[in-house]
C-alpha cells in the first residue's frame, strides 16, 4: 500500500513542482520534484492576466458552499425522519430511496435540463444547486447513524420541555458532527469537481465554475500552456485539501462509526 501510495502521489507532486516552473523547463522533459527554475509567474498570470479565473474560482466557491449547506440540512433531516419519526409509508419511502440509488446520474441529465429550461433556470447558479440539493446516499448514511443514536438523550431533552424540532437542532444535530463532517467533505467534492452539469446548464463565460472554466481556458490557448495549466490545477484542489485538513478529525471518526454499523 505504501508503494502504491507513492506511485499515485508522484504525479501530484510533479504537478505541484511544475506549477512553479516556466514552460521551457517543463517541456524539456524535466521530471524533477524540485523546481529547477522557481518562479511565481504562473500563479500571478492566473490571477492577473487571466481576467475570468478569479471569477470562476468564486463561482465554484459559491455553488459548492451553498450546495453543501443545503445538502447537510436536508439530508440530515431526511435521515432523522426515516430513523426516528413514525408516519405512514415510511418503510416504502426508504426502499424507494434505495431503489433510486441504482439509477445512474447520467440518465437524469436530459430530464433535469428540460425541467430547468421550463422553469427558466438555465444559465443560473440555481441550475447547479437545486438538482443536487439532496443525496440519497447521504440520507442513507445519516439514517444509519440515527438508528444507533441513543434515544435516552432525546427523551431527556423532551422531558426538559424541548420540542421535536428543538431536540433535533439543539441536541441531535451537534452530536452528529462526525457523520455530518463526512457528508460535508464528499458533498463539497461532488459540487467542486462537477463538470457535466455546468457544461450543460451554463453558457455565460463569467458564470462558469472552475472545472468548466479550466477546460475552456485550455481550449482557447494555441497549444497547451502546461505552466499555466499546472498552476490552475493546483489552485483548484486547494479548497478540497484545506477542507479535509479542517474536518479530518471528524471525517475519520465518522468513517469508523459507519464501518462499525
Rosetta constraint file for C-alpha pairs under 8 A:
AtomPair CA 1 CA 5 HARMONIC 5.98 0.50
AtomPair CA 2 CA 6 HARMONIC 6.24 0.50
AtomPair CA 3 CA 7 HARMONIC 6.26 0.50
AtomPair CA 4 CA 8 HARMONIC 6.29 0.50
AtomPair CA 5 CA 9 HARMONIC 5.94 0.50
AtomPair CA 6 CA 10 HARMONIC 6.06 0.50
AtomPair CA 7 CA 11 HARMONIC 7.81 0.50
AtomPair CA 8 CA 12 HARMONIC 7.61 0.50
AtomPair CA 9 CA 13 HARMONIC 6.32 0.50
AtomPair CA 10 CA 14 HARMONIC 6.09 0.50
AtomPair CA 11 CA 15 HARMONIC 6.10 0.50
AtomPair CA 12 CA 16 HARMONIC 6.22 0.50
AtomPair CA 13 CA 17 HARMONIC 6.21 0.50
AtomPair CA 13 CA 33 HARMONIC 6.29 0.50
AtomPair CA 14 CA 18 HARMONIC 5.99 0.50
AtomPair CA 14 CA 31 HARMONIC 6.81 0.50
AtomPair CA 14 CA 32 HARMONIC 6.96 0.50
AtomPair CA 14 CA 33 HARMONIC 5.26 0.50
AtomPair CA 15 CA 19 HARMONIC 6.11 0.50
AtomPair CA 15 CA 230 HARMONIC 5.73 0.50
AtomPair CA 15 CA 234 HARMONIC 7.48 0.50
AtomPair CA 16 CA 20 HARMONIC 7.18 0.50
AtomPair CA 16 CA 230 HARMONIC 7.10 0.50
AtomPair CA 16 CA 231 HARMONIC 7.58 0.50
AtomPair CA 16 CA 234 HARMONIC 6.47 0.50
AtomPair CA 17 CA 21 HARMONIC 7.01 0.50
AtomPair CA 17 CA 32 HARMONIC 7.63 0.50
AtomPair CA 17 CA 33 HARMONIC 5.56 0.50
AtomPair CA 17 CA 34 HARMONIC 5.91 0.50
AtomPair CA 17 CA 35 HARMONIC 5.35 0.50
AtomPair CA 18 CA 22 HARMONIC 7.86 0.50
AtomPair CA 18 CA 26 HARMONIC 6.41 0.50
AtomPair CA 18 CA 35 HARMONIC 6.79 0.50
AtomPair CA 18 CA 227 HARMONIC 6.48 0.50
AtomPair CA 18 CA 230 HARMONIC 6.44 0.50
AtomPair CA 18 CA 231 HARMONIC 7.87 0.50
AtomPair CA 19 CA 42 HARMONIC 6.64 0.50
AtomPair CA 19 CA 43 HARMONIC 7.85 0.50
AtomPair CA 19 CA 227 HARMONIC 5.57 0.50
AtomPair CA 19 CA 228 HARMONIC 7.10 0.50
AtomPair CA 19 CA 229 HARMONIC 7.85 0.50
AtomPair CA 19 CA 230 HARMONIC 4.85 0.50
AtomPair CA 19 CA 231 HARMONIC 4.49 0.50
AtomPair CA 19 CA 234 HARMONIC 7.50 0.50
AtomPair CA 20 CA 35 HARMONIC 6.43 0.50
AtomPair CA 20 CA 37 HARMONIC 7.68 0.50
AtomPair CA 20 CA 38 HARMONIC 5.36 0.50
AtomPair CA 20 CA 39 HARMONIC 5.10 0.50
AtomPair CA 20 CA 40 HARMONIC 5.85 0.50
AtomPair CA 20 CA 41 HARMONIC 7.72 0.50
AtomPair CA 20 CA 42 HARMONIC 6.81 0.50
AtomPair CA 20 CA 227 HARMONIC 7.64 0.50
AtomPair CA 20 CA 231 HARMONIC 7.47 0.50
AtomPair CA 21 CA 25 HARMONIC 6.50 0.50
AtomPair CA 21 CA 26 HARMONIC 6.82 0.50
AtomPair CA 21 CA 35 HARMONIC 6.09 0.50
AtomPair CA 21 CA 36 HARMONIC 7.20 0.50
AtomPair CA 21 CA 37 HARMONIC 5.60 0.50
AtomPair CA 21 CA 38 HARMONIC 5.43 0.50
AtomPair CA 21 CA 39 HARMONIC 5.73 0.50
AtomPair CA 21 CA 40 HARMONIC 7.94 0.50
AtomPair CA 21 CA 42 HARMONIC 7.78 0.50
AtomPair CA 21 CA 227 HARMONIC 6.64 0.50
AtomPair CA 22 CA 26 HARMONIC 6.68 0.50
AtomPair CA 22 CA 37 HARMONIC 7.14 0.50
AtomPair CA 22 CA 38 HARMONIC 7.99 0.50
AtomPair CA 22 CA 39 HARMONIC 7.13 0.50
AtomPair CA 22 CA 41 HARMONIC 7.96 0.50
AtomPair CA 22 CA 42 HARMONIC 7.60 0.50
AtomPair CA 22 CA 227 HARMONIC 6.03 0.50
AtomPair CA 23 CA 27 HARMONIC 6.23 0.50
AtomPair CA 23 CA 225 HARMONIC 6.93 0.50
AtomPair CA 23 CA 226 HARMONIC 6.45 0.50
AtomPair CA 23 CA 227 HARMONIC 5.19 0.50
AtomPair CA 24 CA 28 HARMONIC 6.13 0.50
AtomPair CA 25 CA 29 HARMONIC 7.37 0.50
AtomPair CA 25 CA 30 HARMONIC 6.39 0.50
AtomPair CA 25 CA 36 HARMONIC 7.86 0.50
AtomPair CA 25 CA 37 HARMONIC 7.54 0.50
AtomPair CA 26 CA 30 HARMONIC 5.67 0.50
AtomPair CA 26 CA 31 HARMONIC 7.92 0.50
AtomPair CA 26 CA 226 HARMONIC 7.38 0.50
AtomPair CA 26 CA 227 HARMONIC 7.27 0.50
AtomPair CA 32 CA 36 HARMONIC 7.86 0.50
AtomPair CA 40 CA 44 HARMONIC 6.31 0.50
AtomPair CA 41 CA 45 HARMONIC 5.97 0.50
AtomPair CA 42 CA 46 HARMONIC 6.45 0.50
AtomPair CA 42 CA 227 HARMONIC 6.21 0.50
AtomPair CA 42 CA 228 HARMONIC 5.34 0.50
AtomPair CA 42 CA 231 HARMONIC 6.02 0.50
AtomPair CA 43 CA 47 HARMONIC 6.51 0.50
AtomPair CA 43 CA 228 HARMONIC 7.47 0.50
AtomPair CA 43 CA 231 HARMONIC 5.89 0.50
AtomPair CA 43 CA 232 HARMONIC 7.60 0.50
AtomPair CA 44 CA 48 HARMONIC 5.85 0.50
AtomPair CA 44 CA 49 HARMONIC 7.63 0.50
AtomPair CA 45 CA 49 HARMONIC 4.89 0.50
AtomPair CA 45 CA 50 HARMONIC 6.19 0.50
AtomPair CA 45 CA 228 HARMONIC 7.56 0.50
AtomPair CA 46 CA 50 HARMONIC 5.00 0.50
AtomPair CA 46 CA 51 HARMONIC 7.82 0.50
AtomPair CA 46 CA 53 HARMONIC 6.30 0.50
AtomPair CA 46 CA 54 HARMONIC 7.88 0.50
AtomPair CA 46 CA 228 HARMONIC 7.01 0.50
AtomPair CA 46 CA 231 HARMONIC 7.68 0.50
AtomPair CA 46 CA 232 HARMONIC 6.94 0.50
AtomPair CA 47 CA 51 HARMONIC 7.00 0.50
AtomPair CA 47 CA 53 HARMONIC 6.46 0.50
AtomPair CA 47 CA 54 HARMONIC 6.07 0.50
AtomPair CA 51 CA 55 HARMONIC 7.81 0.50
AtomPair CA 52 CA 56 HARMONIC 6.17 0.50
AtomPair CA 52 CA 205 HARMONIC 7.95 0.50
AtomPair CA 52 CA 206 HARMONIC 6.51 0.50
AtomPair CA 53 CA 57 HARMONIC 6.23 0.50
AtomPair CA 53 CA 210 HARMONIC 7.55 0.50
AtomPair CA 53 CA 213 HARMONIC 7.32 0.50
AtomPair CA 54 CA 58 HARMONIC 6.18 0.50
AtomPair CA 55 CA 59 HARMONIC 6.08 0.50
AtomPair CA 55 CA 206 HARMONIC 6.67 0.50
AtomPair CA 55 CA 207 HARMONIC 7.72 0.50
AtomPair CA 56 CA 60 HARMONIC 6.28 0.50
AtomPair CA 56 CA 206 HARMONIC 7.00 0.50
AtomPair CA 56 CA 207 HARMONIC 6.90 0.50
AtomPair CA 56 CA 208 HARMONIC 5.62 0.50
AtomPair CA 56 CA 209 HARMONIC 4.89 0.50
AtomPair CA 56 CA 210 HARMONIC 4.77 0.50
AtomPair CA 56 CA 213 HARMONIC 6.26 0.50
AtomPair CA 57 CA 61 HARMONIC 6.32 0.50
AtomPair CA 57 CA 209 HARMONIC 6.69 0.50
AtomPair CA 57 CA 210 HARMONIC 5.33 0.50
AtomPair CA 57 CA 236 HARMONIC 7.70 0.50
AtomPair CA 58 CA 62 HARMONIC 6.16 0.50
AtomPair CA 59 CA 63 HARMONIC 6.17 0.50
AtomPair CA 59 CA 207 HARMONIC 6.62 0.50
AtomPair CA 59 CA 208 HARMONIC 6.91 0.50
AtomPair CA 59 CA 209 HARMONIC 5.37 0.50
AtomPair CA 59 CA 210 HARMONIC 7.31 0.50
AtomPair CA 60 CA 64 HARMONIC 5.81 0.50
AtomPair CA 60 CA 191 HARMONIC 7.88 0.50
AtomPair CA 60 CA 192 HARMONIC 6.13 0.50
AtomPair CA 60 CA 209 HARMONIC 4.86 0.50
AtomPair CA 60 CA 210 HARMONIC 5.81 0.50
AtomPair CA 61 CA 65 HARMONIC 5.86 0.50
AtomPair CA 61 CA 192 HARMONIC 7.65 0.50
AtomPair CA 62 CA 66 HARMONIC 6.02 0.50
AtomPair CA 63 CA 67 HARMONIC 5.76 0.50
AtomPair CA 63 CA 125 HARMONIC 6.60 0.50
AtomPair CA 63 CA 128 HARMONIC 7.08 0.50
AtomPair CA 63 CA 129 HARMONIC 6.48 0.50
AtomPair CA 63 CA 191 HARMONIC 7.05 0.50
AtomPair CA 63 CA 192 HARMONIC 7.91 0.50
AtomPair CA 64 CA 68 HARMONIC 5.88 0.50
AtomPair CA 64 CA 188 HARMONIC 5.54 0.50
AtomPair CA 64 CA 189 HARMONIC 7.98 0.50
AtomPair CA 64 CA 191 HARMONIC 5.05 0.50
AtomPair CA 64 CA 192 HARMONIC 5.66 0.50
AtomPair CA 65 CA 69 HARMONIC 6.15 0.50
AtomPair CA 65 CA 188 HARMONIC 7.00 0.50
AtomPair CA 66 CA 70 HARMONIC 6.16 0.50
AtomPair CA 66 CA 129 HARMONIC 7.52 0.50
AtomPair CA 67 CA 71 HARMONIC 6.06 0.50
AtomPair CA 67 CA 129 HARMONIC 5.33 0.50
AtomPair CA 67 CA 130 HARMONIC 7.86 0.50
AtomPair CA 67 CA 132 HARMONIC 7.39 0.50
AtomPair CA 67 CA 133 HARMONIC 6.28 0.50
AtomPair CA 67 CA 187 HARMONIC 7.90 0.50
AtomPair CA 67 CA 188 HARMONIC 7.60 0.50
AtomPair CA 67 CA 191 HARMONIC 7.11 0.50
AtomPair CA 68 CA 72 HARMONIC 6.06 0.50
AtomPair CA 68 CA 184 HARMONIC 6.13 0.50
AtomPair CA 68 CA 187 HARMONIC 5.73 0.50
AtomPair CA 68 CA 188 HARMONIC 5.57 0.50
AtomPair CA 68 CA 191 HARMONIC 7.77 0.50
AtomPair CA 69 CA 73 HARMONIC 6.48 0.50
AtomPair CA 69 CA 184 HARMONIC 7.92 0.50
AtomPair CA 70 CA 74 HARMONIC 6.12 0.50
AtomPair CA 70 CA 133 HARMONIC 6.12 0.50
AtomPair CA 70 CA 134 HARMONIC 7.73 0.50
AtomPair CA 71 CA 75 HARMONIC 5.54 0.50
AtomPair CA 71 CA 76 HARMONIC 7.89 0.50
AtomPair CA 71 CA 132 HARMONIC 7.93 0.50
AtomPair CA 71 CA 133 HARMONIC 5.36 0.50
AtomPair CA 71 CA 134 HARMONIC 5.20 0.50
AtomPair CA 71 CA 135 HARMONIC 7.05 0.50
AtomPair CA 71 CA 187 HARMONIC 7.51 0.50
AtomPair CA 72 CA 76 HARMONIC 5.79 0.50
AtomPair CA 72 CA 180 HARMONIC 6.78 0.50
AtomPair CA 72 CA 183 HARMONIC 7.10 0.50
AtomPair CA 72 CA 184 HARMONIC 6.67 0.50
AtomPair CA 73 CA 77 HARMONIC 6.00 0.50
AtomPair CA 74 CA 78 HARMONIC 6.00 0.50
AtomPair CA 74 CA 133 HARMONIC 7.64 0.50
AtomPair CA 74 CA 134 HARMONIC 6.37 0.50
AtomPair CA 75 CA 79 HARMONIC 6.00 0.50
AtomPair CA 75 CA 134 HARMONIC 5.93 0.50
AtomPair CA 75 CA 135 HARMONIC 6.63 0.50
AtomPair CA 75 CA 136 HARMONIC 7.61 0.50
AtomPair CA 75 CA 138 HARMONIC 6.17 0.50
AtomPair CA 75 CA 139 HARMONIC 4.77 0.50
AtomPair CA 75 CA 142 HARMONIC 7.23 0.50
AtomPair CA 76 CA 80 HARMONIC 6.11 0.50
AtomPair CA 76 CA 138 HARMONIC 7.92 0.50
AtomPair CA 76 CA 139 HARMONIC 6.44 0.50
AtomPair CA 76 CA 142 HARMONIC 5.84 0.50
AtomPair CA 76 CA 143 HARMONIC 7.91 0.50
AtomPair CA 76 CA 180 HARMONIC 7.67 0.50
AtomPair CA 77 CA 81 HARMONIC 6.11 0.50
AtomPair CA 78 CA 82 HARMONIC 6.24 0.50
AtomPair CA 78 CA 139 HARMONIC 6.20 0.50
AtomPair CA 78 CA 143 HARMONIC 7.81 0.50
AtomPair CA 79 CA 83 HARMONIC 6.20 0.50
AtomPair CA 79 CA 139 HARMONIC 4.83 0.50
AtomPair CA 79 CA 140 HARMONIC 6.37 0.50
AtomPair CA 79 CA 141 HARMONIC 7.51 0.50
AtomPair CA 79 CA 142 HARMONIC 4.87 0.50
AtomPair CA 79 CA 143 HARMONIC 4.06 0.50
AtomPair CA 79 CA 144 HARMONIC 7.81 0.50
AtomPair CA 79 CA 146 HARMONIC 7.32 0.50
AtomPair CA 80 CA 84 HARMONIC 5.79 0.50
AtomPair CA 80 CA 85 HARMONIC 7.44 0.50
AtomPair CA 80 CA 142 HARMONIC 6.94 0.50
AtomPair CA 80 CA 143 HARMONIC 5.84 0.50
AtomPair CA 80 CA 146 HARMONIC 6.08 0.50
AtomPair CA 81 CA 85 HARMONIC 4.93 0.50
AtomPair CA 81 CA 86 HARMONIC 7.99 0.50
AtomPair CA 82 CA 90 HARMONIC 6.47 0.50
AtomPair CA 82 CA 91 HARMONIC 7.94 0.50
AtomPair CA 82 CA 94 HARMONIC 7.00 0.50
AtomPair CA 82 CA 143 HARMONIC 6.32 0.50
AtomPair CA 83 CA 143 HARMONIC 5.34 0.50
AtomPair CA 83 CA 144 HARMONIC 7.53 0.50
AtomPair CA 83 CA 146 HARMONIC 5.98 0.50
AtomPair CA 83 CA 147 HARMONIC 5.54 0.50
AtomPair CA 84 CA 146 HARMONIC 7.50 0.50
AtomPair CA 84 CA 147 HARMONIC 7.49 0.50
AtomPair CA 86 CA 90 HARMONIC 7.14 0.50
AtomPair CA 89 CA 93 HARMONIC 6.12 0.50
AtomPair CA 90 CA 94 HARMONIC 6.26 0.50
AtomPair CA 91 CA 95 HARMONIC 6.24 0.50
AtomPair CA 92 CA 96 HARMONIC 5.98 0.50
AtomPair CA 93 CA 97 HARMONIC 6.17 0.50
AtomPair CA 94 CA 98 HARMONIC 6.44 0.50
AtomPair CA 95 CA 99 HARMONIC 6.23 0.50
AtomPair CA 96 CA 100 HARMONIC 6.21 0.50
AtomPair CA 97 CA 101 HARMONIC 6.48 0.50
AtomPair CA 97 CA 136 HARMONIC 6.41 0.50
AtomPair CA 98 CA 102 HARMONIC 7.38 0.50
AtomPair CA 98 CA 136 HARMONIC 7.63 0.50
AtomPair CA 99 CA 103 HARMONIC 7.65 0.50
AtomPair CA 100 CA 136 HARMONIC 7.88 0.50
AtomPair CA 101 CA 136 HARMONIC 6.58 0.50
AtomPair CA 101 CA 137 HARMONIC 7.14 0.50
AtomPair CA 103 CA 107 HARMONIC 7.18 0.50
AtomPair CA 104 CA 108 HARMONIC 7.51 0.50
AtomPair CA 105 CA 109 HARMONIC 6.95 0.50
AtomPair CA 107 CA 111 HARMONIC 7.98 0.50
AtomPair CA 108 CA 112 HARMONIC 5.89 0.50
AtomPair CA 109 CA 113 HARMONIC 6.08 0.50
AtomPair CA 109 CA 197 HARMONIC 7.63 0.50
AtomPair CA 110 CA 114 HARMONIC 6.25 0.50
AtomPair CA 111 CA 115 HARMONIC 6.21 0.50
AtomPair CA 112 CA 116 HARMONIC 6.05 0.50
AtomPair CA 112 CA 131 HARMONIC 7.13 0.50
AtomPair CA 113 CA 117 HARMONIC 6.01 0.50
AtomPair CA 113 CA 122 HARMONIC 7.85 0.50
AtomPair CA 113 CA 200 HARMONIC 7.65 0.50
AtomPair CA 113 CA 201 HARMONIC 7.09 0.50
AtomPair CA 114 CA 118 HARMONIC 6.20 0.50
AtomPair CA 115 CA 119 HARMONIC 6.23 0.50
AtomPair CA 116 CA 120 HARMONIC 6.07 0.50
AtomPair CA 116 CA 121 HARMONIC 5.10 0.50
AtomPair CA 116 CA 122 HARMONIC 5.82 0.50
AtomPair CA 116 CA 127 HARMONIC 6.59 0.50
AtomPair CA 117 CA 121 HARMONIC 6.07 0.50
AtomPair CA 117 CA 122 HARMONIC 5.65 0.50
AtomPair CA 121 CA 126 HARMONIC 6.48 0.50
AtomPair CA 121 CA 127 HARMONIC 5.70 0.50
AtomPair CA 122 CA 127 HARMONIC 5.90 0.50
AtomPair CA 122 CA 201 HARMONIC 5.41 0.50
AtomPair CA 122 CA 202 HARMONIC 6.63 0.50
AtomPair CA 123 CA 127 HARMONIC 7.01 0.50
AtomPair CA 123 CA 201 HARMONIC 5.54 0.50
AtomPair CA 123 CA 202 HARMONIC 4.24 0.50
AtomPair CA 123 CA 203 HARMONIC 5.84 0.50
AtomPair CA 123 CA 204 HARMONIC 6.78 0.50
AtomPair CA 123 CA 207 HARMONIC 7.53 0.50
AtomPair CA 124 CA 128 HARMONIC 7.44 0.50
AtomPair CA 124 CA 201 HARMONIC 7.81 0.50
AtomPair CA 124 CA 202 HARMONIC 6.87 0.50
AtomPair CA 124 CA 207 HARMONIC 7.60 0.50
AtomPair CA 125 CA 129 HARMONIC 6.46 0.50
AtomPair CA 125 CA 207 HARMONIC 7.96 0.50
AtomPair CA 126 CA 130 HARMONIC 5.59 0.50
AtomPair CA 127 CA 131 HARMONIC 6.74 0.50
AtomPair CA 127 CA 201 HARMONIC 6.61 0.50
AtomPair CA 128 CA 132 HARMONIC 7.14 0.50
AtomPair CA 128 CA 197 HARMONIC 6.58 0.50
AtomPair CA 128 CA 198 HARMONIC 6.73 0.50
AtomPair CA 128 CA 201 HARMONIC 7.56 0.50
AtomPair CA 129 CA 133 HARMONIC 5.87 0.50
AtomPair CA 134 CA 139 HARMONIC 7.92 0.50
AtomPair CA 135 CA 139 HARMONIC 6.31 0.50
AtomPair CA 136 CA 140 HARMONIC 6.14 0.50
AtomPair CA 137 CA 141 HARMONIC 6.27 0.50
AtomPair CA 138 CA 142 HARMONIC 6.11 0.50
AtomPair CA 138 CA 183 HARMONIC 6.31 0.50
AtomPair CA 139 CA 143 HARMONIC 6.09 0.50
AtomPair CA 140 CA 144 HARMONIC 6.28 0.50
AtomPair CA 141 CA 145 HARMONIC 6.38 0.50
AtomPair CA 141 CA 179 HARMONIC 7.77 0.50
AtomPair CA 141 CA 258 HARMONIC 7.60 0.50
AtomPair CA 142 CA 146 HARMONIC 6.22 0.50
AtomPair CA 142 CA 179 HARMONIC 6.89 0.50
AtomPair CA 142 CA 180 HARMONIC 7.91 0.50
AtomPair CA 143 CA 147 HARMONIC 6.17 0.50
AtomPair CA 144 CA 148 HARMONIC 6.80 0.50
AtomPair CA 144 CA 258 HARMONIC 7.83 0.50
AtomPair CA 144 CA 261 HARMONIC 7.38 0.50
AtomPair CA 145 CA 149 HARMONIC 6.36 0.50
AtomPair CA 145 CA 176 HARMONIC 7.88 0.50
AtomPair CA 145 CA 179 HARMONIC 7.29 0.50
AtomPair CA 145 CA 257 HARMONIC 7.97 0.50
AtomPair CA 145 CA 258 HARMONIC 7.29 0.50
AtomPair CA 145 CA 261 HARMONIC 7.96 0.50
AtomPair CA 148 CA 261 HARMONIC 7.98 0.50
AtomPair CA 150 CA 154 HARMONIC 7.58 0.50
AtomPair CA 151 CA 155 HARMONIC 6.16 0.50
AtomPair CA 152 CA 156 HARMONIC 6.01 0.50
AtomPair CA 153 CA 157 HARMONIC 6.33 0.50
AtomPair CA 153 CA 171 HARMONIC 7.93 0.50
AtomPair CA 154 CA 158 HARMONIC 6.17 0.50
AtomPair CA 154 CA 167 HARMONIC 6.41 0.50
AtomPair CA 154 CA 171 HARMONIC 7.40 0.50
AtomPair CA 154 CA 172 HARMONIC 7.56 0.50
AtomPair CA 155 CA 159 HARMONIC 6.20 0.50
AtomPair CA 156 CA 160 HARMONIC 6.42 0.50
AtomPair CA 157 CA 161 HARMONIC 6.71 0.50
AtomPair CA 157 CA 162 HARMONIC 5.79 0.50
AtomPair CA 157 CA 167 HARMONIC 6.37 0.50
AtomPair CA 157 CA 171 HARMONIC 7.72 0.50
AtomPair CA 158 CA 162 HARMONIC 4.86 0.50
AtomPair CA 158 CA 163 HARMONIC 6.37 0.50
AtomPair CA 158 CA 164 HARMONIC 7.48 0.50
AtomPair CA 158 CA 167 HARMONIC 7.08 0.50
AtomPair CA 162 CA 166 HARMONIC 5.56 0.50
AtomPair CA 162 CA 167 HARMONIC 5.89 0.50
AtomPair CA 163 CA 167 HARMONIC 6.03 0.50
AtomPair CA 164 CA 168 HARMONIC 6.26 0.50
AtomPair CA 165 CA 169 HARMONIC 6.32 0.50
AtomPair CA 166 CA 170 HARMONIC 5.60 0.50
AtomPair CA 166 CA 171 HARMONIC 7.57 0.50
AtomPair CA 167 CA 171 HARMONIC 5.18 0.50
AtomPair CA 167 CA 172 HARMONIC 6.31 0.50
AtomPair CA 168 CA 172 HARMONIC 4.73 0.50
AtomPair CA 168 CA 173 HARMONIC 5.69 0.50
AtomPair CA 169 CA 173 HARMONIC 5.14 0.50
AtomPair CA 169 CA 174 HARMONIC 7.25 0.50
AtomPair CA 170 CA 174 HARMONIC 6.71 0.50
AtomPair CA 171 CA 175 HARMONIC 6.49 0.50
AtomPair CA 172 CA 176 HARMONIC 6.22 0.50
AtomPair CA 173 CA 177 HARMONIC 7.02 0.50
AtomPair CA 176 CA 180 HARMONIC 6.09 0.50
AtomPair CA 177 CA 181 HARMONIC 5.81 0.50
AtomPair CA 177 CA 250 HARMONIC 6.83 0.50
AtomPair CA 178 CA 182 HARMONIC 6.38 0.50
AtomPair CA 178 CA 250 HARMONIC 4.44 0.50
AtomPair CA 178 CA 251 HARMONIC 5.93 0.50
AtomPair CA 178 CA 252 HARMONIC 7.85 0.50
AtomPair CA 178 CA 253 HARMONIC 5.79 0.50
AtomPair CA 178 CA 254 HARMONIC 4.37 0.50
AtomPair CA 179 CA 183 HARMONIC 6.18 0.50
AtomPair CA 179 CA 250 HARMONIC 7.57 0.50
AtomPair CA 179 CA 251 HARMONIC 7.26 0.50
AtomPair CA 179 CA 253 HARMONIC 7.97 0.50
AtomPair CA 179 CA 254 HARMONIC 4.70 0.50
AtomPair CA 179 CA 255 HARMONIC 7.63 0.50
AtomPair CA 179 CA 258 HARMONIC 7.99 0.50
AtomPair CA 180 CA 184 HARMONIC 5.96 0.50
AtomPair CA 180 CA 254 HARMONIC 7.94 0.50
AtomPair CA 181 CA 185 HARMONIC 6.27 0.50
AtomPair CA 181 CA 247 HARMONIC 6.20 0.50
AtomPair CA 181 CA 250 HARMONIC 5.85 0.50
AtomPair CA 181 CA 251 HARMONIC 5.54 0.50
AtomPair CA 181 CA 254 HARMONIC 7.36 0.50
AtomPair CA 182 CA 186 HARMONIC 6.50 0.50
AtomPair CA 182 CA 250 HARMONIC 7.16 0.50
AtomPair CA 182 CA 251 HARMONIC 4.75 0.50
AtomPair CA 182 CA 252 HARMONIC 7.89 0.50
AtomPair CA 182 CA 254 HARMONIC 6.00 0.50
AtomPair CA 182 CA 255 HARMONIC 7.15 0.50
AtomPair CA 183 CA 187 HARMONIC 5.95 0.50
AtomPair CA 184 CA 188 HARMONIC 5.89 0.50
AtomPair CA 185 CA 189 HARMONIC 6.14 0.50
AtomPair CA 185 CA 240 HARMONIC 7.83 0.50
AtomPair CA 185 CA 243 HARMONIC 7.00 0.50
AtomPair CA 185 CA 244 HARMONIC 6.79 0.50
AtomPair CA 185 CA 247 HARMONIC 7.82 0.50
AtomPair CA 185 CA 251 HARMONIC 7.89 0.50
AtomPair CA 186 CA 190 HARMONIC 6.16 0.50
AtomPair CA 187 CA 191 HARMONIC 6.38 0.50
AtomPair CA 188 CA 192 HARMONIC 5.94 0.50
AtomPair CA 188 CA 240 HARMONIC 7.75 0.50
AtomPair CA 189 CA 193 HARMONIC 5.86 0.50
AtomPair CA 189 CA 240 HARMONIC 6.64 0.50
AtomPair CA 190 CA 194 HARMONIC 5.86 0.50
AtomPair CA 192 CA 210 HARMONIC 7.93 0.50
AtomPair CA 192 CA 211 HARMONIC 7.75 0.50
AtomPair CA 193 CA 211 HARMONIC 6.48 0.50
AtomPair CA 194 CA 198 HARMONIC 7.25 0.50
AtomPair CA 194 CA 211 HARMONIC 7.03 0.50
AtomPair CA 195 CA 199 HARMONIC 6.17 0.50
AtomPair CA 195 CA 211 HARMONIC 5.79 0.50
AtomPair CA 195 CA 212 HARMONIC 5.98 0.50
AtomPair CA 196 CA 200 HARMONIC 6.35 0.50
AtomPair CA 197 CA 201 HARMONIC 5.87 0.50
AtomPair CA 197 CA 202 HARMONIC 7.92 0.50
AtomPair CA 198 CA 202 HARMONIC 5.16 0.50
AtomPair CA 198 CA 208 HARMONIC 6.93 0.50
AtomPair CA 198 CA 209 HARMONIC 6.86 0.50
AtomPair CA 198 CA 212 HARMONIC 6.60 0.50
AtomPair CA 199 CA 203 HARMONIC 7.66 0.50
AtomPair CA 199 CA 212 HARMONIC 6.42 0.50
AtomPair CA 202 CA 207 HARMONIC 6.84 0.50
AtomPair CA 202 CA 208 HARMONIC 6.51 0.50
AtomPair CA 203 CA 207 HARMONIC 7.62 0.50
AtomPair CA 203 CA 208 HARMONIC 7.62 0.50
AtomPair CA 204 CA 208 HARMONIC 6.77 0.50
AtomPair CA 205 CA 213 HARMONIC 7.49 0.50
AtomPair CA 208 CA 212 HARMONIC 5.87 0.50
AtomPair CA 208 CA 213 HARMONIC 5.51 0.50
AtomPair CA 209 CA 213 HARMONIC 5.88 0.50
AtomPair CA 210 CA 214 HARMONIC 5.94 0.50
AtomPair CA 210 CA 236 HARMONIC 7.10 0.50
AtomPair CA 211 CA 215 HARMONIC 6.47 0.50
AtomPair CA 212 CA 216 HARMONIC 6.32 0.50
AtomPair CA 213 CA 217 HARMONIC 5.87 0.50
AtomPair CA 214 CA 218 HARMONIC 6.11 0.50
AtomPair CA 214 CA 229 HARMONIC 7.84 0.50
AtomPair CA 214 CA 232 HARMONIC 7.42 0.50
AtomPair CA 215 CA 219 HARMONIC 6.35 0.50
AtomPair CA 216 CA 220 HARMONIC 6.17 0.50
AtomPair CA 217 CA 221 HARMONIC 6.72 0.50
AtomPair CA 218 CA 224 HARMONIC 6.25 0.50
AtomPair CA 218 CA 225 HARMONIC 7.69 0.50
AtomPair CA 218 CA 229 HARMONIC 7.35 0.50
AtomPair CA 219 CA 224 HARMONIC 7.98 0.50
AtomPair CA 221 CA 225 HARMONIC 7.20 0.50
AtomPair CA 224 CA 229 HARMONIC 7.67 0.50
AtomPair CA 225 CA 229 HARMONIC 6.12 0.50
AtomPair CA 226 CA 230 HARMONIC 5.81 0.50
AtomPair CA 227 CA 231 HARMONIC 6.38 0.50
AtomPair CA 228 CA 232 HARMONIC 6.15 0.50
AtomPair CA 229 CA 233 HARMONIC 6.07 0.50
AtomPair CA 230 CA 234 HARMONIC 6.21 0.50
AtomPair CA 231 CA 235 HARMONIC 6.29 0.50
AtomPair CA 232 CA 236 HARMONIC 6.12 0.50
AtomPair CA 233 CA 237 HARMONIC 6.56 0.50
AtomPair CA 234 CA 238 HARMONIC 6.44 0.50
AtomPair CA 235 CA 239 HARMONIC 7.92 0.50
AtomPair CA 237 CA 241 HARMONIC 6.41 0.50
AtomPair CA 238 CA 242 HARMONIC 6.07 0.50
AtomPair CA 239 CA 243 HARMONIC 5.98 0.50
AtomPair CA 240 CA 244 HARMONIC 6.12 0.50
AtomPair CA 241 CA 245 HARMONIC 6.23 0.50
AtomPair CA 242 CA 246 HARMONIC 6.24 0.50
AtomPair CA 243 CA 247 HARMONIC 6.17 0.50
AtomPair CA 244 CA 248 HARMONIC 5.25 0.50
AtomPair CA 244 CA 251 HARMONIC 7.90 0.50
AtomPair CA 247 CA 251 HARMONIC 5.77 0.50
AtomPair CA 248 CA 252 HARMONIC 6.12 0.50
AtomPair CA 249 CA 253 HARMONIC 6.33 0.50
AtomPair CA 250 CA 254 HARMONIC 5.95 0.50
AtomPair CA 251 CA 255 HARMONIC 6.23 0.50
AtomPair CA 252 CA 256 HARMONIC 6.25 0.50
AtomPair CA 253 CA 257 HARMONIC 6.21 0.50
AtomPair CA 254 CA 258 HARMONIC 6.15 0.50
AtomPair CA 255 CA 259 HARMONIC 6.21 0.50
AtomPair CA 256 CA 260 HARMONIC 6.18 0.50
AtomPair CA 257 CA 261 HARMONIC 6.41 0.50
